[in-house]
């Protein structure tokens, strides 16, 4: 039950689906064993296994600073207020360091959203109202889904994975969950040619089982921060 309840508040969703199914299958198997000693022995081993995993996950959740927040602090310290920062998956909460755009941009997004009937714009207005000018930055979102198409701000606030558009904007920092040093794609080549890895934020677990269980989860995301090369 504990692995089901332990989740990171930055990205709450169903936790450890595959592992939960395996555990339930094991419990069902144990109930089919007639030998009491063998049944209790396997149950104890299973309990120890679950507790060992749960303890490690609970420890990292409660006593280690979230990678999103670590990356955010680093980006704010290593950039100036007017520096443009490119962040992949900026449209998806929980998949990026929580750096807010500045109030002027948020207000303009609200206006454009209303003007082109893209929504109510209330979310942008609320963010602008609660904005902290000391911890905001100009953001260039990078994603497969592009916003504000057919408006005067197309490819201004958000672009897709397009090398030409990226180099046209030349953000000072580039944040990704991918290690582009290992990429052979055209886009990865563009990143490697124009940017250098400045820092990375990765949780290293004591137990390799945790890495395997969490490989498709976003509770402990890894972030790579690249910096524009000086020419």
C-alpha positions as CSV (number, residue, x, y, z in Angstrom):
1,X,0.0,0.0,0.0
2,X,2.8,2.4,0.9
3,X,4.3,2.6,-2.7
4,X,0.8,3.6,-3.9
5,X,0.5,6.5,-1.4
6,X,4.0,7.9,-1.8
7,X,4.1,10.4,-4.7
8,X,5.8,13.6,-5.4
9,X,3.5,16.7,-5.2
10,X,5.0,18.2,-8.3
11,X,3.6,15.5,-10.6
12,X,0.9,13.5,-8.9
13,X,-0.3,10.5,-11.0
14,X,-0.7,6.8,-10.7
15,X,2.4,5.4,-9.1
16,X,4.4,2.3,-10.0
17,X,1.7,0.7,-12.0
18,X,3.8,-2.3,-13.2
19,X,5.4,-2.9,-9.8
20,X,1.9,-2.8,-8.1
21,X,0.6,-5.4,-10.5
22,X,3.6,-7.6,-9.8
23,X,3.0,-7.3,-6.0
24,X,-0.6,-8.1,-6.3
25,X,0.2,-11.1,-8.4
26,X,2.7,-12.3,-5.7
27,X,0.1,-11.9,-3.0
28,X,-2.3,-14.0,-5.0
29,X,0.4,-16.6,-5.5
30,X,1.1,-16.8,-1.8
31,X,-2.5,-17.4,-0.9
32,X,-2.4,-20.5,-3.2
33,X,0.4,-22.2,-1.2
34,X,-0.9,-24.8,1.2
35,X,2.4,-25.3,3.2
36,X,2.1,-22.8,6.1
37,X,5.9,-22.5,6.7
38,X,6.6,-21.9,3.0
39,X,3.7,-19.5,2.7
40,X,4.9,-17.4,5.7
41,X,8.5,-17.6,4.5
42,X,7.7,-16.2,1.0
43,X,5.4,-13.6,2.6
44,X,8.2,-12.3,4.9
45,X,10.6,-12.1,1.9
46,X,8.0,-10.2,0.0
47,X,7.4,-7.9,2.9
48,X,11.2,-7.2,3.3
49,X,11.4,-6.5,-0.5
50,X,8.5,-4.0,-0.4
51,X,9.8,-2.2,2.7
52,X,13.3,-1.9,1.3
53,X,11.9,-0.2,-1.8
54,X,9.4,1.9,0.1
55,X,12.1,3.1,2.5
56,X,14.4,4.3,-0.2
57,X,11.6,6.1,-2.1
58,X,10.3,7.7,1.1
59,X,13.8,8.9,2.0
60,X,14.5,10.5,-1.3
61,X,11.1,12.2,-1.4
62,X,11.3,13.6,2.1
63,X,15.0,14.3,2.6
64,X,16.3,15.3,-0.8
65,X,15.5,18.5,-2.6
66,X,13.5,18.0,-5.8
67,X,15.5,18.1,-9.0
68,X,13.1,20.6,-10.4
69,X,13.8,23.0,-7.6
70,X,17.5,22.4,-7.7
71,X,17.5,23.2,-11.4
72,X,15.4,26.3,-10.8
73,X,17.7,27.6,-8.2
74,X,20.7,27.1,-10.4
75,X,19.1,28.8,-13.4
76,X,18.1,31.8,-11.4
77,X,21.6,32.2,-9.9
78,X,23.4,31.7,-13.2
79,X,21.3,34.0,-15.4
80,X,20.4,37.6,-15.5
81,X,16.8,38.9,-15.4
82,X,16.7,39.5,-19.1
83,X,18.4,36.3,-20.2
84,X,16.3,34.1,-22.4
85,X,16.0,30.5,-21.2
86,X,14.8,27.7,-23.4
87,X,12.9,24.9,-21.5
88,X,11.6,21.7,-23.1
89,X,8.1,20.6,-22.2
90,X,7.3,24.0,-20.7
91,X,3.6,23.4,-21.5
92,X,3.5,20.2,-19.2
93,X,3.5,20.9,-15.4
94,X,5.9,18.7,-13.5
95,X,8.3,18.2,-16.5
96,X,10.4,21.3,-16.1
97,X,12.0,23.6,-13.4
98,X,9.1,25.8,-12.1
99,X,10.4,29.1,-13.4
100,X,7.6,31.6,-14.1
101,X,7.5,34.0,-17.0
102,X,7.4,37.7,-16.1
103,X,4.1,39.6,-15.6
104,X,4.4,41.6,-18.8
105,X,4.5,38.5,-20.9
106,X,1.8,36.7,-18.9
107,X,-0.5,39.7,-19.3
108,X,0.2,39.8,-23.1
109,X,-0.5,36.1,-23.3
110,X,-3.8,36.7,-21.6
111,X,-4.7,39.5,-24.1
112,X,-3.7,37.4,-27.1
113,X,-5.6,34.4,-25.8
114,X,-8.8,36.5,-25.5
115,X,-8.2,38.3,-28.8
116,X,-8.0,35.1,-30.8
117,X,-10.5,33.2,-28.8
118,X,-8.0,30.6,-27.6
119,X,-9.4,30.5,-24.1
120,X,-10.4,32.8,-21.2
121,X,-6.9,34.0,-20.4
122,X,-7.7,33.8,-16.7
123,X,-4.8,31.4,-15.9
124,X,-2.3,33.9,-17.4
125,X,-4.0,36.8,-15.6
126,X,-3.8,35.0,-12.2
127,X,-0.1,34.1,-12.8
128,X,0.6,37.7,-13.6
129,X,-1.1,38.9,-10.5
130,X,0.9,36.6,-8.3
131,X,4.2,37.0,-10.2
132,X,7.5,37.6,-8.5
133,X,9.6,39.9,-10.7
134,X,12.8,38.8,-8.9
135,X,12.4,35.1,-9.8
136,X,10.9,35.3,-13.3
137,X,12.7,35.0,-16.6
138,X,12.0,35.3,-20.3
139,X,11.1,31.7,-21.3
140,X,11.2,30.0,-24.7
141,X,9.1,26.9,-24.5
142,X,10.3,23.9,-26.7
143,X,7.7,21.3,-27.4
144,X,6.0,19.3,-30.1
145,X,2.8,21.2,-29.5
146,X,3.1,24.9,-30.4
147,X,0.8,27.6,-29.0
148,X,-0.3,30.9,-30.5
149,X,-0.2,29.7,-34.1
150,X,-1.5,32.2,-36.7
151,X,-1.0,35.1,-34.2
152,X,1.7,37.8,-34.1
153,X,3.5,35.8,-31.4
154,X,3.9,32.5,-33.4
155,X,7.4,31.1,-32.7
156,X,8.0,33.9,-30.2
157,X,7.0,32.3,-26.9
158,X,7.0,28.7,-27.9
159,X,8.6,26.7,-30.8
160,X,8.9,23.1,-31.8
161,X,12.2,21.2,-32.0
162,X,13.4,23.2,-34.9
163,X,17.1,23.9,-35.1
164,X,16.7,27.0,-37.3
165,X,14.1,28.6,-35.0
166,X,16.2,27.8,-31.9
167,X,19.4,29.4,-33.4
168,X,17.4,32.4,-34.5
169,X,16.4,33.1,-30.9
170,X,19.7,32.0,-29.3
171,X,18.6,31.4,-25.7
172,X,21.4,31.7,-23.1
173,X,20.4,28.5,-21.3
174,X,18.7,25.4,-22.6
175,X,17.0,22.9,-20.2
176,X,16.2,19.4,-21.2
177,X,15.5,15.9,-19.7
178,X,17.7,14.5,-22.4
179,X,21.4,14.1,-22.5
180,X,22.1,15.5,-26.0
181,X,25.8,14.5,-25.8
182,X,24.5,10.9,-26.6
183,X,22.1,12.1,-29.3
184,X,22.8,11.5,-33.0
185,X,19.7,13.4,-34.2
186,X,20.0,16.6,-36.3
187,X,18.5,18.6,-33.4
188,X,20.9,17.0,-30.9
189,X,23.8,17.8,-33.2
190,X,22.6,21.5,-33.2
191,X,22.5,21.5,-29.4
192,X,26.0,19.9,-29.1
193,X,27.5,22.4,-31.6
194,X,26.1,25.5,-30.1
195,X,25.7,24.6,-26.4
196,X,27.9,23.0,-23.7
197,X,26.5,21.0,-20.7
198,X,26.8,23.3,-17.7
199,X,25.1,21.2,-15.0
200,X,22.9,18.2,-14.5
201,X,20.5,17.3,-11.7
202,X,20.1,13.5,-11.4
203,X,19.0,11.4,-8.4
204,X,21.3,8.4,-7.9
205,X,19.6,5.6,-6.0
206,X,21.4,3.2,-3.8
207,X,19.4,0.3,-5.3
208,X,19.3,-0.3,-9.0
209,X,15.8,-1.8,-8.6
210,X,14.5,1.7,-7.9
211,X,15.9,3.0,-11.2
212,X,14.2,0.2,-13.1
213,X,10.8,0.7,-11.4
214,X,10.9,4.5,-11.9
215,X,12.2,4.6,-15.4
216,X,8.9,5.7,-16.9
217,X,7.9,7.9,-14.0
218,X,8.5,11.6,-13.4
219,X,8.8,11.6,-9.6
220,X,12.6,12.0,-9.8
221,X,13.2,13.6,-13.2
222,X,16.7,14.3,-14.5
223,X,17.6,17.7,-15.9
224,X,20.4,18.8,-18.1
225,X,21.2,22.5,-18.2
226,X,23.2,23.6,-21.3
227,X,24.8,27.0,-21.8
228,X,25.3,28.9,-25.1
229,X,28.9,28.6,-26.2
230,X,30.8,31.8,-26.4
231,X,32.1,32.6,-29.9
